Amino acid sequence: MNWTGLGRSTIYRMIAANKFPAPVVLATRAVAWRVTDLERWSADRPASSH
């Protein structure tokens, strides 16, 4: 979440809407994301106008 600047609930809402990469399950209560998936997602997002 630090990597994206998004909150946990926002990320999971985006996953449900197929707008964010799905996590990889590491353990019963632990997930992670592949850096390559996050980089691809980030590159596909429109640039911020701030």
PyMOL Python script that loads the backbone (N, CA, C, O; Angstrom):
from pymol import cmd

cmd.read_pdbstr("""\
ATOM      1  N   MET A   1       0.802  -1.170   0.000  1.00  0.00           N
ATOM      2  CA  MET A   1       0.000   0.000   0.000  1.00  0.00           C
ATOM      3  C   MET A   1       0.852   1.245   0.000  1.00  0.00           C
ATOM      4  O   MET A   1       0.456   2.274  -0.548  1.00  0.00           O
ATOM      5  N   ASN A   2       2.021   1.162   0.610  1.00  0.00           N
ATOM      6  CA  ASN A   2       2.941   2.297   0.534  1.00  0.00           C
ATOM      7  C   ASN A   2       3.399   2.511  -0.901  1.00  0.00           C
ATOM      8  O   ASN A   2       3.613   3.646  -1.326  1.00  0.00           O
ATOM      9  N   TRP A   3       3.544   1.454  -1.625  1.00  0.00           N
ATOM     10  CA  TRP A   3       4.036   1.535  -2.998  1.00  0.00           C
ATOM     11  C   TRP A   3       3.049   2.271  -3.895  1.00  0.00           C
ATOM     12  O   TRP A   3       3.456   3.008  -4.794  1.00  0.00           O
ATOM     13  N   THR A   4       1.774   2.077  -3.658  1.00  0.00           N
ATOM     14  CA  THR A   4       0.749   2.663  -4.521  1.00  0.00           C
ATOM     15  C   THR A   4       0.190   3.971  -3.997  1.00  0.00           C
ATOM     16  O   THR A   4      -0.316   4.784  -4.771  1.00  0.00           O
ATOM     17  N   GLY A   5       0.274   4.184  -2.697  1.00  0.00           N
ATOM     18  CA  GLY A   5      -0.349   5.352  -2.096  1.00  0.00           C
ATOM     19  C   GLY A   5      -1.842   5.161  -1.859  1.00  0.00           C
ATOM     20  O   GLY A   5      -2.531   6.096  -1.453  1.00  0.00           O
ATOM     21  N   LEU A   6      -2.341   3.966  -2.107  1.00  0.00           N
ATOM     22  CA  LEU A   6      -3.761   3.666  -1.929  1.00  0.00           C
ATOM     23  C   LEU A   6      -3.980   2.940  -0.604  1.00  0.00           C
ATOM     24  O   LEU A   6      -3.084   2.266  -0.096  1.00  0.00           O
ATOM     25  N   GLY A   7      -5.164   3.085  -0.063  1.00  0.00           N
ATOM     26  CA  GLY A   7      -5.517   2.384   1.167  1.00  0.00           C
ATOM     27  C   GLY A   7      -5.902   0.942   0.884  1.00  0.00           C
ATOM     28  O   GLY A   7      -6.203   0.575  -0.252  1.00  0.00           O
ATOM     29  N   ARG A   8      -5.888   0.135   1.929  1.00  0.00           N
ATOM     30  CA  ARG A   8      -6.200  -1.287   1.814  1.00  0.00           C
ATOM     31  C   ARG A   8      -7.590  -1.520   1.227  1.00  0.00           C
ATOM     32  O   ARG A   8      -7.751  -2.340   0.323  1.00  0.00           O
ATOM     33  N   SER A   9      -8.599  -0.800   1.736  1.00  0.00           N
ATOM     34  CA  SER A   9      -9.954  -1.021   1.232  1.00  0.00           C
ATOM     35  C   SER A   9     -10.083  -0.606  -0.231  1.00  0.00           C
ATOM     36  O   SER A   9     -10.806  -1.243  -0.997  1.00  0.00           O
ATOM     37  N   THR A  10      -9.389   0.453  -0.617  1.00  0.00           N
ATOM     38  CA  THR A  10      -9.408   0.888  -2.018  1.00  0.00           C
ATOM     39  C   THR A  10      -8.782  -0.165  -2.916  1.00  0.00           C
ATOM     40  O   THR A  10      -9.308  -0.467  -3.987  1.00  0.00           O
ATOM     41  N   ILE A  11      -7.665  -0.722  -2.484  1.00  0.00           N
ATOM     42  CA  ILE A  11      -6.988  -1.758  -3.277  1.00  0.00           C
ATOM     43  C   ILE A  11      -7.899  -2.966  -3.462  1.00  0.00           C
ATOM     44  O   ILE A  11      -8.039  -3.469  -4.577  1.00  0.00           O
ATOM     45  N   TYR A  12      -8.520  -3.437  -2.385  1.00  0.00           N
ATOM     46  CA  TYR A  12      -9.377  -4.618  -2.507  1.00  0.00           C
ATOM     47  C   TYR A  12     -10.642  -4.327  -3.317  1.00  0.00           C
ATOM     48  O   TYR A  12     -11.159  -5.211  -4.001  1.00  0.00           O
ATOM     49  N   ARG A  13     -11.140  -3.093  -3.243  1.00  0.00           N
ATOM     50  CA  ARG A  13     -12.281  -2.709  -4.080  1.00  0.00           C
ATOM     51  C   ARG A  13     -11.862  -2.719  -5.558  1.00  0.00           C
ATOM     52  O   ARG A  13     -12.625  -3.157  -6.420  1.00  0.00           O
ATOM     53  N   MET A  14     -10.653  -2.236  -5.841  1.00  0.00           N
ATOM     54  CA  MET A  14     -10.153  -2.232  -7.217  1.00  0.00           C
ATOM     55  C   MET A  14      -9.883  -3.653  -7.723  1.00  0.00           C
ATOM     56  O   MET A  14     -10.103  -3.941  -8.899  1.00  0.00           O
ATOM     57  N   ILE A  15      -9.414  -4.532  -6.850  1.00  0.00           N
ATOM     58  CA  ILE A  15      -9.203  -5.931  -7.232  1.00  0.00           C
ATOM     59  C   ILE A  15     -10.540  -6.550  -7.627  1.00  0.00           C
ATOM     60  O   ILE A  15     -10.631  -7.254  -8.633  1.00  0.00           O
ATOM     61  N   ALA A  16     -11.579  -6.286  -6.831  1.00  0.00           N
ATOM     62  CA  ALA A  16     -12.907  -6.836  -7.123  1.00  0.00           C
ATOM     63  C   ALA A  16     -13.444  -6.327  -8.456  1.00  0.00           C
ATOM     64  O   ALA A  16     -14.211  -7.020  -9.124  1.00  0.00           O
ATOM     65  N   ALA A  17     -13.040  -5.112  -8.844  1.00  0.00           N
ATOM     66  CA  ALA A  17     -13.488  -4.516 -10.102  1.00  0.00           C
ATOM     67  C   ALA A  17     -12.511  -4.807 -11.247  1.00  0.00           C
ATOM     68  O   ALA A  17     -12.643  -4.246 -12.334  1.00  0.00           O
ATOM     69  N   ASN A  18     -11.537  -5.678 -11.003  1.00  0.00           N
ATOM     70  CA  ASN A  18     -10.509  -6.021 -12.000  1.00  0.00           C
ATOM     71  C   ASN A  18      -9.739  -4.798 -12.484  1.00  0.00           C
ATOM     72  O   ASN A  18      -9.404  -4.695 -13.664  1.00  0.00           O
ATOM     73  N   LYS A  19      -9.459  -3.869 -11.566  1.00  0.00           N
ATOM     74  CA  LYS A  19      -8.707  -2.663 -11.905  1.00  0.00           C
ATOM     75  C   LYS A  19      -7.369  -2.603 -11.175  1.00  0.00           C
ATOM     76  O   LYS A  19      -6.674  -1.588 -11.220  1.00  0.00           O
ATOM     77  N   PHE A  20      -7.014  -3.694 -10.503  1.00  0.00           N
ATOM     78  CA  PHE A  20      -5.749  -3.785  -9.773  1.00  0.00           C
ATOM     79  C   PHE A  20      -5.309  -5.240  -9.830  1.00  0.00           C
ATOM     80  O   PHE A  20      -6.149  -6.140  -9.806  1.00  0.00           O
ATOM     81  N   PRO A  21      -3.992  -5.486  -9.907  1.00  0.00           N
ATOM     82  CA  PRO A  21      -3.515  -6.881  -9.973  1.00  0.00           C
ATOM     83  C   PRO A  21      -3.938  -7.694  -8.756  1.00  0.00           C
ATOM     84  O   PRO A  21      -3.979  -7.183  -7.636  1.00  0.00           O
ATOM     85  N   ALA A  22      -4.244  -8.938  -8.985  1.00  0.00           N
ATOM     86  CA  ALA A  22      -4.608  -9.840  -7.897  1.00  0.00           C
ATOM     87  C   ALA A  22      -3.365 -10.175  -7.071  1.00  0.00           C
ATOM     88  O   ALA A  22      -2.267 -10.295  -7.614  1.00  0.00           O
ATOM     89  N   PRO A  23      -3.544 -10.326  -5.766  1.00  0.00           N
ATOM     90  CA  PRO A  23      -2.405 -10.667  -4.914  1.00  0.00           C
ATOM     91  C   PRO A  23      -2.035 -12.136  -5.030  1.00  0.00           C
ATOM     92  O   PRO A  23      -2.817 -12.965  -5.497  1.00  0.00           O
ATOM     93  N   VAL A  24      -0.823 -12.431  -4.591  1.00  0.00           N
ATOM     94  CA  VAL A  24      -0.339 -13.807  -4.481  1.00  0.00           C
ATOM     95  C   VAL A  24      -0.484 -14.189  -3.012  1.00  0.00           C
ATOM     96  O   VAL A  24       0.000 -13.472  -2.136  1.00  0.00           O
ATOM     97  N   VAL A  25      -1.136 -15.297  -2.738  1.00  0.00           N
ATOM     98  CA  VAL A  25      -1.344 -15.737  -1.360  1.00  0.00           C
ATOM     99  C   VAL A  25      -0.061 -16.361  -0.829  1.00  0.00           C
ATOM    100  O   VAL A  25       0.466 -17.308  -1.413  1.00  0.00           O
ATOM    101  N   LEU A  26       0.442 -15.821   0.291  1.00  0.00           N
ATOM    102  CA  LEU A  26       1.667 -16.326   0.908  1.00  0.00           C
ATOM    103  C   LEU A  26       1.365 -17.275   2.064  1.00  0.00           C
ATOM    104  O   LEU A  26       2.073 -18.259   2.276  1.00  0.00           O
ATOM    105  N   ALA A  27       0.313 -16.969   2.799  1.00  0.00           N
ATOM    106  CA  ALA A  27      -0.105 -17.773   3.945  1.00  0.00           C
ATOM    107  C   ALA A  27      -1.589 -17.492   4.162  1.00  0.00           C
ATOM    108  O   ALA A  27      -2.205 -16.747   3.400  1.00  0.00           O
ATOM    109  N   THR A  28      -2.149 -18.084   5.192  1.00  0.00           N
ATOM    110  CA  THR A  28      -3.575 -17.933   5.458  1.00  0.00           C
ATOM    111  C   THR A  28      -4.002 -16.472   5.518  1.00  0.00           C
ATOM    112  O   THR A  28      -5.039 -16.109   4.964  1.00  0.00           O
ATOM    113  N   ARG A  29      -3.214 -15.632   6.184  1.00  0.00           N
ATOM    114  CA  ARG A  29      -3.582 -14.220   6.335  1.00  0.00           C
ATOM    115  C   ARG A  29      -2.525 -13.284   5.780  1.00  0.00           C
ATOM    116  O   ARG A  29      -2.371 -12.162   6.265  1.00  0.00           O
ATOM    117  N   ALA A  30      -1.793 -13.733   4.766  1.00  0.00           N
ATOM    118  CA  ALA A  30      -0.739 -12.895   4.198  1.00  0.00           C
ATOM    119  C   ALA A  30      -0.761 -12.978   2.675  1.00  0.00           C
ATOM    120  O   ALA A  30      -0.796 -14.064   2.097  1.00  0.00           O
ATOM    121  N   VAL A  31      -0.741 -11.814   2.042  1.00  0.00           N
ATOM    122  CA  VAL A  31      -0.686 -11.742   0.593  1.00  0.00           C
ATOM    123  C   VAL A  31       0.400 -10.750   0.194  1.00  0.00           C
ATOM    124  O   VAL A  31       0.849  -9.940   1.004  1.00  0.00           O
ATOM    125  N   ALA A  32       0.808 -10.828  -1.055  1.00  0.00           N
ATOM    126  CA  ALA A  32       1.797  -9.899  -1.596  1.00  0.00           C
ATOM    127  C   ALA A  32       1.507  -9.724  -3.078  1.00  0.00           C
ATOM    128  O   ALA A  32       0.709 -10.460  -3.658  1.00  0.00           O
ATOM    129  N   TRP A  33       2.148  -8.763  -3.669  1.00  0.00           N
ATOM    130  CA  TRP A  33       1.981  -8.521  -5.097  1.00  0.00           C
ATOM    131  C   TRP A  33       3.333  -8.611  -5.775  1.00  0.00           C
ATOM    132  O   TRP A  33       4.354  -8.230  -5.202  1.00  0.00           O
ATOM    133  N   ARG A  34       3.334  -9.116  -6.998  1.00  0.00           N
ATOM    134  CA  ARG A  34       4.555  -9.160  -7.801  1.00  0.00           C
ATOM    135  C   ARG A  34       4.895  -7.736  -8.236  1.00  0.00           C
ATOM    136  O   ARG A  34       4.027  -6.991  -8.690  1.00  0.00           O
ATOM    137  N   VAL A  35       6.153  -7.373  -8.092  1.00  0.00           N
ATOM    138  CA  VAL A  35       6.588  -6.032  -8.476  1.00  0.00           C
ATOM    139  C   VAL A  35       6.295  -5.778  -9.949  1.00  0.00           C
ATOM    140  O   VAL A  35       5.892  -4.676 -10.323  1.00  0.00           O
ATOM    141  N   THR A  36       6.492  -6.777 -10.774  1.00  0.00           N
ATOM    142  CA  THR A  36       6.231  -6.589 -12.207  1.00  0.00           C
ATOM    143  C   THR A  36       4.764  -6.278 -12.474  1.00  0.00           C
ATOM    144  O   THR A  36       4.452  -5.473 -13.352  1.00  0.00           O
ATOM    145  N   ASP A  37       3.853  -6.912 -11.720  1.00  0.00           N
ATOM    146  CA  ASP A  37       2.421  -6.621 -11.873  1.00  0.00           C
ATOM    147  C   ASP A  37       2.115  -5.190 -11.457  1.00  0.00           C
ATOM    148  O   ASP A  37       1.340  -4.503 -12.122  1.00  0.00           O
ATOM    149  N   LEU A  38       2.723  -4.732 -10.353  1.00  0.00           N
ATOM    150  CA  LEU A  38       2.496  -3.363  -9.888  1.00  0.00           C
ATOM    151  C   LEU A  38       3.097  -2.339 -10.852  1.00  0.00           C
ATOM    152  O   LEU A  38       2.500  -1.292 -11.102  1.00  0.00           O
ATOM    153  N   GLU A  39       4.264  -2.640 -11.386  1.00  0.00           N
ATOM    154  CA  GLU A  39       4.884  -1.729 -12.356  1.00  0.00           C
ATOM    155  C   GLU A  39       4.036  -1.615 -13.615  1.00  0.00           C
ATOM    156  O   GLU A  39       3.862  -0.520 -14.151  1.00  0.00           O
ATOM    157  N   ARG A  40       3.513  -2.725 -14.084  1.00  0.00           N
ATOM    158  CA  ARG A  40       2.654  -2.716 -15.272  1.00  0.00           C
ATOM    159  C   ARG A  40       1.371  -1.937 -14.994  1.00  0.00           C
ATOM    160  O   ARG A  40       0.937  -1.136 -15.822  1.00  0.00           O
ATOM    161  N   TRP A  41       0.760  -2.171 -13.821  1.00  0.00           N
ATOM    162  CA  TRP A  41      -0.449  -1.453 -13.427  1.00  0.00           C
ATOM    163  C   TRP A  41      -0.169   0.047 -13.371  1.00  0.00           C
ATOM    164  O   TRP A  41      -0.956   0.847 -13.876  1.00  0.00           O
ATOM    165  N   SER A  42       0.942   0.424 -12.762  1.00  0.00           N
ATOM    166  CA  SER A  42       1.296   1.831 -12.627  1.00  0.00           C
ATOM    167  C   SER A  42       1.529   2.488 -13.977  1.00  0.00           C
ATOM    168  O   SER A  42       1.107   3.623 -14.198  1.00  0.00           O
ATOM    169  N   ALA A  43       2.194   1.786 -14.873  1.00  0.00           N
ATOM    170  CA  ALA A  43       2.484   2.328 -16.205  1.00  0.00           C
ATOM    171  C   ALA A  43       1.201   2.511 -17.018  1.00  0.00           C
ATOM    172  O   ALA A  43       1.132   3.396 -17.871  1.00  0.00           O
ATOM    173  N   ASP A  44       0.197   1.692 -16.762  1.00  0.00           N
ATOM    174  CA  ASP A  44      -1.060   1.770 -17.500  1.00  0.00           C
ATOM    175  C   ASP A  44      -2.011   2.829 -16.962  1.00  0.00           C
ATOM    176  O   ASP A  44      -3.002   3.153 -17.616  1.00  0.00           O
ATOM    177  N   ARG A  45      -1.726   3.378 -15.771  1.00  0.00           N
ATOM    178  CA  ARG A  45      -2.594   4.405 -15.191  1.00  0.00           C
ATOM    179  C   ARG A  45      -2.328   5.752 -15.846  1.00  0.00           C
ATOM    180  O   ARG A  45      -1.198   6.038 -16.243  1.00  0.00           O
ATOM    181  N   PRO A  46      -3.353   6.576 -15.960  1.00  0.00           N
ATOM    182  CA  PRO A  46      -3.125   7.923 -16.509  1.00  0.00           C
ATOM    183  C   PRO A  46      -2.253   8.742 -15.563  1.00  0.00           C
ATOM    184  O   PRO A  46      -2.320   8.572 -14.346  1.00  0.00           O
ATOM    185  N   ALA A  47      -1.460   9.605 -16.111  1.00  0.00           N
ATOM    186  CA  ALA A  47      -0.588  10.450 -15.310  1.00  0.00           C
ATOM    187  C   ALA A  47      -1.421  11.452 -14.510  1.00  0.00           C
ATOM    188  O   ALA A  47      -2.447  11.939 -14.983  1.00  0.00           O
ATOM    189  N   SER A  48      -0.971  11.746 -13.308  1.00  0.00           N
ATOM    190  CA  SER A  48      -1.672  12.705 -12.453  1.00  0.00           C
ATOM    191  C   SER A  48      -1.411  14.119 -12.947  1.00  0.00           C
ATOM    192  O   SER A  48      -0.337  14.412 -13.473  1.00  0.00           O
ATOM    193  N   SER A  49      -2.382  14.983 -12.778  1.00  0.00           N
ATOM    194  CA  SER A  49      -2.227  16.363 -13.227  1.00  0.00           C
ATOM    195  C   SER A  49      -1.786  17.291 -12.104  1.00  0.00           C
ATOM    196  O   SER A  49      -1.841  18.511 -12.261  1.00  0.00           O
ATOM    197  N   HIS A  50      -1.347  16.738 -10.969  1.00  0.00           N
ATOM    198  CA  HIS A  50      -0.935  17.558  -9.820  1.00  0.00           C
ATOM    199  C   HIS A  50       0.455  18.033  -9.986  1.00  0.00           C
ATOM    200  O   HIS A  50       0.974  18.737  -9.119  1.00  0.00           O
TER     201      HIS A  50
END
""", "prot")
cmd.dss("prot")
cmd.show_as("cartoon", "prot")
cmd.util.cbc("prot")
cmd.orient("prot")
